[in-house]
């Protein structure tokens, strides 16, 4: 009797949770409906035929979901499952699995996991006033590309993959399409270090599939079977300010780098794009060396571990006997030189100087200035593409990104904090580079705050059963053309999911074409979306015949 009572209580609790979620979903739909309606109407005006992925993405884009703040989109996902009568499960981290029954397959067909992450990188232009925490993304279409209308990241990474999974919840996706039982797996906080995958509980999510389709790559006609692992490093460099009262006679100026192209710190790391922090440090060092400014007060730049910094600022001091006109002329010349140097990669780059508020703090002592600038200039902390693969053409094997620098305080001191992100397909190289970074920091009396365990890479398996199937499906769909089979210098969740779900989990990753992810120039090539979804449906149909 007690067992029956427990079961009844569990059912009641689940019904209560479902009711609350439906209420929350209704409220959230009300909050996002205006943006969603605009986005859906935009998609409908672009294409005359129903596009389930694009229409789902149009609605998903209207939901605020920056990394670490995925509550609203999780409520939305659970509400959709409840509306359609599909069971859903959630682990302690917040990852969600929605179970979808098979269509047209035998009862012995094994389930397939379809996986994407729900969070987005929240980057915007200096001019944008967008609030990522409270407002969704308005969309626009330019020359066949879907973009943000308000100078922000689009969220197609990985929103379009999530939208494709949600399209499979609809009964009218394809009237005649077969598909095995599906486990739609939505992970959280991928963009800040695969945190959802790291904390995933396969038992709580009731994951039974041994085939996983990750929909988080960004190059149509390519199938990915491997990725880099990675790990972050945070360092603290103590600073000392001058006690020379003469600084109060100084004038203060802000030197700024803006409108660099930026980009993904893995995929774009070998494109020789400007790192705004590095360029700012180089130019500040030059102005100090030439005697055009007298001191450094502060330096800041970057705020995303997985993005190449696009903006950075430094506050510099000018003594009364130093010439403002000479400083401005020098910066104007440096602007032209920098634009020329990065003309191919950063065509909109700007180097500017302007007066800052007076008496905003004493400049740093020379030793502090030299310490921080020595780490940030090009010859300082290791960065960029450090080693190319010897087995795969044009693939970066090891890299490191100078991601951010900021000034912080605690109850005792003031210090700089530097964040770097390191990637490699060879685990030992991640640790070698992080050790080199730590040695460079400690050489100027800095300390290592955090170097958490690196996340797992994904080793290619050319004998993969699902790889063979997707190649056959792609060929049938594209008149015999073969897809490119690749590995990627970025952190897909497949390696970690293999470790969390099952060592024999068979994975591939594919998706439509997305360009300049993690920047306000992020855009989705609309012509690749329907073929991508068709391949997904064809592959699911083929998996129905697998025992």
Residue pairs with C-beta under 8 A, 6 or more apart in sequence:
18 82
21 75
21 78
21 79
21 82
22 79
22 82
22 83
24 75
24 79
25 75
25 76
25 78
25 79
25 80
25 82
25 83
28 63
28 72
28 75
28 76
28 79
29 36
29 76
32 59
32 62
32 63
32 72
32 136
33 62
35 61
35 62
35 135
35 136
35 137
35 138
36 58
36 59
36 61
36 62
36 136
38 138
38 139
39 58
39 59
39 61
39 62
39 137
39 138
39 139
40 55
40 58
40 59
42 58
42 139
42 140
42 141
43 51
43 54
43 55
43 58
43 139
44 55
46 141
46 526
47 54
47 526
51 529
51 530
52 167
52 170
52 173
52 533
53 160
53 163
53 164
53 167
53 529
53 530
53 532
53 533
54 146
54 163
54 526
54 529
56 162
56 163
56 164
56 166
56 167
57 156
57 159
57 160
57 163
58 139
60 73
60 76
60 155
60 159
60 162
60 163
60 166
61 136
61 137
61 139
61 154
61 155
61 159
62 136
62 137
63 72
63 73
63 76
63 136
64 72
64 73
64 132
64 133
64 134
64 135
64 136
65 72
65 73
65 118
65 119
65 120
65 155
66 119
66 120
66 121
66 122
66 132
66 133
67 119
67 120
67 121
67 122
67 189
67 190
67 191
67 192
68 119
68 189
68 192
69 119
69 133
70 94
70 118
70 119
70 188
70 189
73 118
74 90
74 94
74 96
74 118
74 186
74 188
77 88
77 96
77 98
77 118
77 166
77 186
78 88
78 90
78 96
80 98
80 166
80 169
81 87
81 88
81 98
81 169
82 88
84 169
86 98
86 99
86 100
86 101
86 169
87 98
87 99
88 96
88 97
88 98
88 99
89 96
89 97
89 99
89 204
89 205
89 206
90 96
90 97
90 204
90 205
91 199
91 200
91 201
91 204
91 205
92 199
92 201
92 204
93 188
93 195
93 196
93 199
93 200
93 201
94 188
94 196
95 185
95 186
95 187
95 188
95 196
95 197
95 199
95 200
95 201
95 205
96 185
96 186
96 205
97 183
97 184
97 185
97 186
97 205
97 206
97 207
98 169
98 183
98 184
98 186
99 111
99 181
99 182
99 183
99 184
99 206
100 168
100 169
100 181
100 182
100 183
100 184
101 181
102 109
102 178
102 179
102 180
102 181
102 182
102 544
103 177
103 178
103 179
104 177
104 178
104 179
104 544
105 178
105 179
105 180
105 181
105 544
106 544
108 547
109 180
109 181
109 543
109 544
109 546
109 547
110 180
110 181
110 208
110 209
110 210
110 211
110 546
110 547
111 180
111 181
111 182
111 183
111 208
111 209
112 179
112 180
112 181
112 182
112 183
112 209
112 211
112 212
112 213
112 540
112 543
113 182
113 183
113 185
113 207
113 209
113 211
113 212
113 213
113 501
113 505
114 164
114 165
114 168
114 182
114 183
114 184
114 185
114 212
114 213
114 215
114 536
115 165
115 184
115 185
115 186
115 187
115 212
115 213
115 214
115 215
115 216
115 493
115 497
116 158
116 161
116 162
116 164
116 165
116 185
116 186
116 187
116 214
116 215
116 216
117 158
117 161
117 162
117 186
117 187
117 188
117 189
117 190
117 191
117 196
117 216
117 493
118 158
118 159
118 162
118 186
118 187
118 188
119 188
119 189
119 190
119 191
119 192
120 153
120 155
120 157
120 158
120 159
120 191
121 153
121 157
121 191
121 304
121 306
121 307
121 517
121 518
122 132
122 152
122 153
122 304
123 152
123 153
123 262
123 304
123 307
123 310
123 518
123 519
123 520
124 130
124 132
124 150
124 151
124 152
124 153
124 520
125 151
125 152
125 259
125 520
126 258
126 259
126 311
127 151
128 150
128 151
128 152
128 520
130 150
130 151
130 152
132 152
137 148
137 149
137 150
137 152
137 153
137 154
137 155
138 148
138 149
138 150
139 146
139 147
139 148
139 149
139 154
140 146
140 147
140 148
140 149
141 147
141 526
142 523
144 525
144 526
144 527
145 515
145 523
145 524
145 525
145 526
146 154
146 156
146 523
146 524
146 526
147 154
147 521
147 522
147 523
147 524
148 154
148 155
148 520
148 522
151 520
152 520
153 517
153 518
153 519
153 520
153 522
154 522
154 523
154 524
155 522
156 514
156 517
156 522
156 523
156 524
157 216
157 218
157 514
157 517
157 518
157 522
158 190
158 215
158 216
160 215
160 511
160 512
160 514
160 524
160 529
161 214
161 215
161 216
161 511
162 186
162 215
164 215
164 532
164 533
164 536
165 184
165 186
165 215
166 184
167 173
167 533
168 179
168 182
168 184
169 184
173 537
174 537
177 537
177 540
177 541
178 540
178 541
178 544
179 537
179 540
179 541
179 543
179 544
180 540
180 543
180 544
180 546
182 540
183 205
183 207
183 208
183 209
185 205
185 207
185 212
187 196
187 197
187 200
187 493
188 195
188 196
189 195
189 196
190 196
190 197
190 216
190 491
190 493
191 304
191 306
191 518
192 305
192 306
193 230
193 232
193 305
193 452
193 455
193 491
194 455
194 491
194 493
194 496
196 493
197 455
197 493
197 496
197 497
197 500
198 455
198 496
200 496
200 497
200 500
200 501
201 500
202 500
202 501
202 502
207 501
209 501
209 505
210 502
210 504
210 505
210 506
211 465
211 466
211 505
211 506
211 507
211 543
211 546
212 494
212 497
212 501
212 505
212 506
212 507
212 508
213 466
213 507
213 508
213 509
213 510
213 536
213 539
214 492
214 493
214 494
214 497
214 507
214 508
214 509
215 509
215 510
215 511
215 536
216 492
216 493
216 509
216 511
217 224
217 488
217 492
217 509
217 510
217 511
218 267
218 511
218 512
218 513
218 514
218 515
218 517
219 486
219 511
219 513
220 510
220 511
220 512
220 513
220 525
220 528
220 531
220 532
221 474
221 478
221 481
221 483
221 484
222 483
222 484
222 485
222 486
222 510
223 467
223 470
223 471
223 474
223 483
223 484
223 485
223 486
223 508
223 509
223 510
224 485
224 486
224 487
224 488
224 492
224 508
224 509
224 510
225 458
225 460
225 461
225 462
225 464
225 467
225 485
225 486
225 487
225 507
225 508
225 509
226 425
226 457
226 458
226 459
226 460
226 486
226 487
226 488
227 425
227 457
227 458
227 487
227 488
227 489
227 490
227 491
227 492
227 494
227 495
227 509
228 266
228 396
228 397
228 423
228 424
228 425
228 457
228 488
228 489
228 490
228 491
229 423
229 424
229 425
229 427
229 430
229 454
229 455
229 456
229 457
229 491
229 495
230 266
230 421
230 422
230 423
230 424
230 430
230 454
230 455
230 457
230 491
231 421
231 422
231 430
231 431
231 434
231 451
231 452
231 453
231 454
231 455
232 305
232 419
232 420
232 421
232 422
232 450
232 451
232 452
233 419
233 420
233 421
233 422
233 434
233 437
233 438
233 448
233 450
233 451
234 417
234 418
234 419
234 448
234 449
234 450
234 451
235 417
235 418
235 419
235 420
235 437
235 438
235 441
235 446
235 447
235 448
235 449
236 408
236 415
236 416
236 417
236 446
236 447
236 449
237 368
237 371
237 372
237 375
237 415
237 416
237 417
237 418
237 441
237 444
237 445
237 446
238 368
238 413
238 414
238 415
238 445
238 446
239 364
239 365
239 368
239 371
239 372
239 407
239 414
239 415
239 416
240 364
240 365
240 367
240 368
241 361
241 362
241 363
241 364
241 365
241 368
241 414
242 295
242 362
242 363
242 364
242 365
243 362
244 362
246 319
247 295
247 317
247 362
247 363
248 359
249 319
249 320
250 294
250 295
250 317
250 318
250 319
250 320
250 363
251 317
251 318
251 320
251 324
251 355
251 358
252 297
252 315
252 316
252 317
252 318
252 355
252 356
252 357
252 358
252 359
252 360
253 293
253 315
253 316
253 317
253 318
253 327
253 353
253 354
253 355
253 356
254 313
254 314
254 315
254 316
254 353
254 354
254 355
254 356
255 280
255 283
255 284
255 287
255 313
255 314
255 315
255 316
255 331
255 351
255 352
255 353
256 280
256 311
256 312
256 313
256 314
256 350
256 351
256 352
256 353
256 354
257 274
257 276
257 279
257 280
257 283
257 301
257 311
257 312
257 313
257 349
257 350
257 351
258 276
258 310
258 311
258 349
258 350
258 352
259 310
259 311
259 346
259 348
259 349
259 350
260 273
260 274
260 275
260 276
260 279
260 308
260 309
260 310
260 311
260 342
260 346
260 348
260 349
261 273
261 274
261 308
261 310
261 345
261 346
261 347
261 348
261 349
261 516
261 519
261 521
262 268
262 273
262 276
262 307
262 308
262 309
262 310
262 518
262 519
263 269
263 271
263 273
263 307
263 308
263 516
263 517
263 518
263 519
264 306
264 307
264 308
264 490
264 517
264 518
265 305
265 306
265 307
265 308
265 399
265 401
265 403
265 421
265 423
265 518
266 306
266 396
266 399
266 423
266 488
266 489
266 490
266 491
267 488
267 489
267 490
267 517
268 308
268 516
269 308
269 384
269 385
269 396
269 399
269 401
269 423
269 489
270 384
270 385
270 388
270 396
270 399
270 489
271 345
272 345
272 384
273 308
273 342
273 345
273 346
274 338
274 342
274 345
274 346
274 349
275 308
275 309
275 383
275 401
275 402
276 301
276 302
276 309
276 310
276 311
276 312
277 299
277 301
277 302
277 309
277 312
277 376
277 402
277 404
277 405
278 376
278 377
278 378
278 383
278 402
279 312
279 338
279 351
280 299
280 301
280 312
280 313
280 314
280 376
281 299
281 372
281 373
281 376
281 377
281 380
282 377
282 378
283 331
283 334
283 338
283 351
284 293
284 296
284 299
284 314
284 316
284 373
285 373
285 377
286 334
287 293
287 316
287 327
287 330
287 331
288 294
288 295
288 296
288 316
288 369
290 330
291 322
292 322
292 323
292 326
292 327
292 330
293 316
293 317
293 318
293 322
293 327
294 316
294 317
294 318
294 319
294 322
294 363
295 316
295 317
295 363
295 364
295 369
296 314
296 315
296 316
296 317
296 363
296 364
296 369
296 372
296 373
297 314
297 315
297 316
297 317
297 360
297 361
297 362
297 363
297 364
298 314
298 315
298 361
298 407
299 312
299 313
299 314
299 315
299 372
299 376
299 405
299 407
299 416
300 312
300 313
300 314
300 405
300 406
300 407
301 309
301 311
301 312
301 313
301 404
301 405
301 406
302 309
302 310
302 311
302 312
302 402
302 403
302 404
302 405
302 419
303 404
303 406
304 403
304 404
304 518
305 401
305 403
305 404
305 419
305 421
306 401
306 403
306 421
306 491
306 518
307 403
307 518
307 519
308 401
309 402
309 403
309 404
310 519
312 405
315 356
315 360
315 361
317 363
318 324
318 327
327 353
328 353
331 351
331 352
331 353
334 351
335 350
335 351
335 352
338 349
338 351
339 346
339 349
339 350
339 351
342 349
363 369
364 372
370 444
371 444
371 445
371 446
372 405
372 416
372 444
373 380
374 380
374 444
375 381
375 418
375 440
375 441
375 444
375 446
376 402
376 405
376 418
380 440
381 400
381 402
381 418
381 420
381 437
381 440
381 441
382 400
382 433
382 436
382 437
382 440
383 399
383 400
383 401
383 402
383 420
384 399
384 400
385 396
385 398
385 399
386 398
386 399
386 400
386 433
387 396
387 397
387 398
387 424
387 429
388 394
388 395
388 396
388 397
389 395
389 396
389 397
389 425
389 487
390 397
392 486
392 487
395 425
395 486
395 487
395 488
395 489
396 423
396 489
397 424
397 425
397 426
397 429
397 489
398 422
398 423
398 424
398 425
398 426
398 429
398 430
398 433
399 422
399 423
399 424
399 489
400 420
400 421
400 422
400 423
400 433
400 437
401 420
401 421
401 422
401 423
402 418
402 420
403 419
403 420
403 421
404 417
404 418
404 419
405 416
405 417
405 418
405 419
406 416
406 417
407 414
407 415
407 416
407 417
408 414
408 415
408 416
408 417
409 415
417 449
418 441
420 437
422 430
422 433
422 434
422 437
422 454
423 430
423 489
423 490
423 491
424 430
424 433
424 457
425 457
425 487
425 489
427 454
427 457
430 454
431 454
434 451
438 448
438 451
441 447
441 448
442 448
455 491
455 495
455 496
456 495
456 496
456 498
456 499
457 495
458 487
458 492
458 494
458 495
458 498
458 507
459 495
460 487
461 467
461 506
462 485
464 506
464 507
464 508
465 506
465 546
466 506
466 507
466 508
466 539
466 543
467 485
467 508
469 539
469 542
469 543
469 546
470 483
470 508
470 510
470 535
470 539
471 482
471 483
471 485
472 542
473 535
473 538
473 539
473 542
474 481
474 482
474 483
474 535
475 481
475 482
476 538
477 531
477 534
477 535
477 538
483 510
488 509
492 509
494 507
494 509
497 505
497 507
498 505
498 507
510 532
510 535
511 532
512 524
512 525
512 528
512 529
512 531
512 532
513 524
513 525
513 528
514 522
514 523
514 524
514 525
515 521
515 522
515 523
515 525
516 522
516 523
